Amino acid sequence: MKSILFCMRYFNGNYKDSLSTKFSSQISAASNLELDVWYIACKEDGIYLCHKDNQQRISPIKFRETKSIFYTVRYYTALYQSIISIVSQNNRFDYVYIRNMFVTPSYIKALKQIQRKGSKCIVEIPTYPAMSEYSSEKNILRRITLFIQNKFEILSCKHVDLFALIGEPATQYHGRPAVNIGNGIHICDIPLRKQEVLKDEIHILALASMSRWQGFDRIIEGMYEYRQKGGNKQIKFHLVGPDGDGSIKEWRALSNQYGLQDSVLFEGPIYGDDLTLFINKCDIGVASLGLYRKGFNNTSVLKIREYMVRGIPFIYAGNDFALNENNNFHIKVPNDDSTIDIQRIVEFALMIRKNTQVSIQMRKYAKENMTWEKQFVKIFNEFIK
């Protein structure tokens, strides 16, 4: 049995972040592919090496929610030092899978140690090309940070065997071999939607971290136009998730300006069973509508995969290669600043209500096309060509 070590900022203690579900899915998928899975886990009291039911603390550094650049450098340095320690003290892993994170000089040292031990090093680039995000970033400090991070990445590339790119098609990354993958999902952990139709209302759900590049203002603009044109359906737009960059304040002001404060509802974060009950009451989901604001047209949005598994039809912008555009459970809209046509969304929702099998069909499609097992097979096949 071949072994793999996953290295990412993965929380499996009391604290959770938006990527915890993704990382749990990756770990489960690798186990399903009969790999001996080891992984690094971050907890409130330190960084741990985990293998099955065994956990060993490697570093005592405590995680804190902070935007301090000094703490960020210190924390990620400790994380990379932990990788060095783990790789040095254990027998060789066949694969080491690292999600691209905040880079410090210790990152390059960690890659060198992985290379010395003879492991195949795979680095996932979750947003490719990353410099497209740099060019669209308005915060000066973040632009500087992204620029420096890119320079560190270029220096580290020669120690990487394969890059797994999520985004635009490419076969190389800074001169090193690359394979395109999409985000995957672990189906078993997510319940199927049981739709509860509210006949006099259309409920639209945006489930995300609320950031400018989500483009949800396009829906608000569309709702205003729909009313101006005499639209007679009651539309409720639920924004579920935390504020990412101050966009909630802007979108709230926009909805108030248009007199939509009773129709655009900022619900905050909702999780677990409460989220499932909430989704059952919604007709349509909304994936990212503002990829163009980051300079992207091709993407692999995790939220689309969750909508697919739950069985809630959705609208999206850009190109997602895992989707068949002829399927009847989603609408693709232009990846630009145009206003969303709410009348079209209303007609779509009413049509979907007549298809009692749509949720089952969506989940089946996700199982066949969108699992992490499917993505990992693409990666490991690169080493057996």
N, C-alpha and C positions, 0 to 999 in steps of 0.2 A: 504493500500500500504506500502510495506517495504522500508526502506531507506538505502542508502549506501553512505559512505564518501570515496572518492578516495584520497589517499595521495601519491604524487610522485612529482618529480621536473618537473612539467608540465608548459611549457611556452605557453601562449596564447596572448602575447603582440607582439611587433614588432620583437623581437628576437625569433628565432626558432632553435631547435636542431634536431638531427636525430631521437629522440624518440617522438617528438611532435605528429606525425601522429599516432603512436601506441596508445598514451594516448587518443587522440581524438576519436579513434576507440573504445577503451574500454568504454569511457563515453557514446558514442552513443549506443553501444550494451546494456549496462545496462539499458538505457532509453527504448530501444526496448523491453526489458524483463519486462517492467512496474515496474521498481524500481524508487523510488524518489531519484534522483542523486544529491549529493553534491560533490564538489571537490575543492582541493587546486590548485591555479594557481599562477605561479611566473611571475612577470612583472618587468619592468625596475625600478619601484619605490617601489617595495615591494612584500609581499606575501599576497594573497587574498583568501577569502572563497567565492566560487561561487555556486549559486543555481538558475538554469534557467537564467533569465536576471539580477539577482541581484548579485552585487559584493561588498564585504566588506573587506577593507584592515585590515589585522591582524598584520602585521609586516612591518616596514618601510625599512628594509634592502634592499639595492640595489644589483642586480645581476651584477657581473663582470666576463668576460671571463679571467680566470687566473689559473695558475697551482700552486699557492701558497697554501701550506698545511694549513697555518694559516687562510687564508681567507676561505678555504674549510670547516674547522672545525667550524668557526664562522657562515658561511652561513647555514650549515646543523643543527647546534644547534638552530638557529633561526627558521628553518623549523619545527623541532620537538617541539620546544616551542609553535609554532603556532598550532600544532595539539593538544597539551595539552590544550591550551586556547579554541580552538573550541569545543573539546569534553566536556570540563568542563561547558561551557556556554550554550550548546544546549541540547535539549532533546535527549534521547538515540538514536543513530543510530543502526539499526539492524545489519549492517555489516560495518566494516572499512577495506578497501582494501589498503594495503601498498606495493608498489614496493620496494624491497630491495635496499637500497641506501647506501651511505657513513654513517657509524654508529658513533655516539658520545654517551656519557653517557645520554644525553637527550632523545635518542631513547628509551632506556629501561624505562625511566620515562613516556614517551608517551604511551608505551604499557601497563604499569601498570594502567594508567588513563583510557585507553580504557577498560581494564578488570574490573576496579571498576564500570564503568558505565553500564556494562552488555552487551556490544556490542560483536559480534563475530568478532574476529580479524583474517584476512587472510593476509598472507605475500607471495608475489610472489618472487620466486627465479629465475631470468631470465637466469642463467647459472648454471646448476647442473650437476655434483658436482663442486662447486666453487673452491675447493682446487686443482682440475686438472689444472685450470687456474694458480693457484699459482705456481705449480711445473714447469710449462712451461715458467713462467715469468723470463726474463733475467735482468730486471732493479732492482737493489738491493733495492732502496727506495720503489718501488712499491711492491716488495715481502714482505718487512717488513709491509707495510700498509695492504696488503691482509691478512697477518698472524694475525695482531692485529684485523682487522675487523672480522675475523672468530671467534676469542675469544669472542668479544662482542656479536656476533650472538648466540653463545652457551649459554651465560649468559641470553640472552633475550628470548630464545625459550619457556620457561615455561609459558610465557604470551601470546603465540600465539595459537589460536584454530586450525588453518589449514594452512599448507604450500602448495602453488601451485608451482610445480616444472616444469621447462622447461629444458629438457635434458634427462638424463638417467632415466630408470624406477625405481621407489621407492615408498613405501607406508608409509615411515616415514622419518623424518628429525630431527636429533639430538633427537630422542625419541618421537617426536610429530607427530600427524597424517599428512599425506601428500597425495596429489592427483597429478597425472601427467596431465599436459595440454600442448598444443602447442601454439605458437603465432597465433593470429587471424588477421583478416583484415576487414576493413569496405569498402565494395564493391562500394557503391554508389558514393564515392568521386573520384574514379579512372576510367579514360576513357579506353575503349577498343581500342586495337591497330588496326590501319588501315594500313596494310602492303604496303609499296612501294618497289617493287622488283628492285634492281640494278643488272641486269643480269650478268654482268662481274665481280662482286665482292661479297664476303661474308663478312657481317658486324657482328662482335661479340661485345656484350655490357657487360661490368662489371660495375654494378651500386652499389656503396658501399663507405664506408669510407675506404681509402686505407691503410690497415694494413697487417702485415706479415701473420697473420692467414687466410687472404683471399686466399692466395696461387696463386695469378694471375701470378706469375713468371712461374708456370707450363705451362700456355698458351704460354708465350713468348718462353720458351724452345721448346715447340711443334711447334711453327711457324718456328723456325730455322731449326728443323729437317725436317719439311715438305718441306722447300725450298731445303735443302740438298739432299732430295730424289727425287727432280724433280717435286714437286707439282706445278701445273700450274694455280691454281686459285688465284686471288688477294684477300688476307685476310686483313681486317682492324679491328684492335682490339681497341675499344674505352673504356678507363677507365674514368668513370664519377663519380666524388666525391672528397671530400677533402682528404688531406694527414692525416693519423691517427697516424703514428709512424715513419715517415721517409722512408717508403717503396717506395714512388714514386721516390725518388732520386736513390735508388738501382735498381728499375725496369727500370728507364730511362737509367742508365748506362748499364744494361744488354741488353736492346734493341739496344743501340748504338754499343755495343761490337759485336752484331750479324748482324749489318747493317740493323736493322728493324725500324729505326727512322721514316721512312715514313709510316710504317704500324702499329706501336704501338703508339696510339694517346692519350695523357693525356689531357682530355677535361676540368678538373676541375668540380666544382659543377654546375649542371644544374637543374632548378626547373620548376614547373608549366607547362604552355603550351609549353614552349621551350623544356622541357623534353619529352612531349608527341610527338611532331614533330620529335624529335631525335629518340625515340623508334620506331616510324613508319618505319624508314629507316633501322632498324637492324633486322637481321635474327634470331640470337640466343642470349639469355642472359646467364650470368655466375653467379651462386651462389657461396658460399664459397667453396674453393677447398683445404683449409689448416686446417681443424678442428683438424687433428692429431697433429698439432703444439701446440694445447692447451690441448691435451690429450683427445679429444672427438671423439666419433664415432656416437652417437645419438644426434640429434639436431632438432630445429624448427626455421629455418632461416626466418626472416621477408621478406627478398628479394625474396625468393621463392614464397611467397604468393603474393607479388606485381607482379611478372612475371606472375603468374597464373591468376590474375584478369585482367591484361592488355592483356593477351593472347599472350605472346611472349615465344616460346619454350626455354628450358634452359638445361644446364648441371650442375650437382651438385655432391658433394662427401658426404659420410656418410649416415646415415639412418634418414629419416624424416618419421615418422609414419603416417603422414597425406597424404602421396603420395602412390598411387598404382603403383608399379614398372612395371606393365604390360602396363601402359598407353603409348601412342606413342608420347607424346609431351615433353618428357625429356629424357636425357641420364644420367645414373649414372656412375661415374668414380671411380677408387680406391681412398680411403682416405689415400693416402700416397704420397711420394715424386716423384712418377713416372711422366714422361713427358706425357702431354695430346696428344692423337693421333688426330692431326688436320685433317687428311684424313677422319677419322670417323665423325668429326664435319661437314666437307664439305658435305659428303654424306647425313648426317642427315638434314642439311639445305636445300639441293636440294630436298629431299623427302618432307620436310615440306611445301615447296613452292607449291607443287601440291595439298595440302589439304587446300582448301579455307575455311573450317569450323573449323580449329584448334583453332583459337582464341575464338570462341563462345563456343567450347567444354571445353576449359580450364576454362573460366569464370564460366560456369555452374558447373563444378567440384568444383571450389573454393567456390561458393555459398553454395553448399551442404556439404562441408567438412571443410572449413577453416575460418569461421567467428568467431568473438569473442563471439557471442551469443552461439555458440556450445561449446566453452571453458568454459564460465561462467555457463552453465547448469551443466557441470561436477562438478564444485565447489559447487554450491548451493545444488545440490543433496546430497552432503556429510552431510548436516545439516538436511536432512529430511529422512534419512535412518531409 
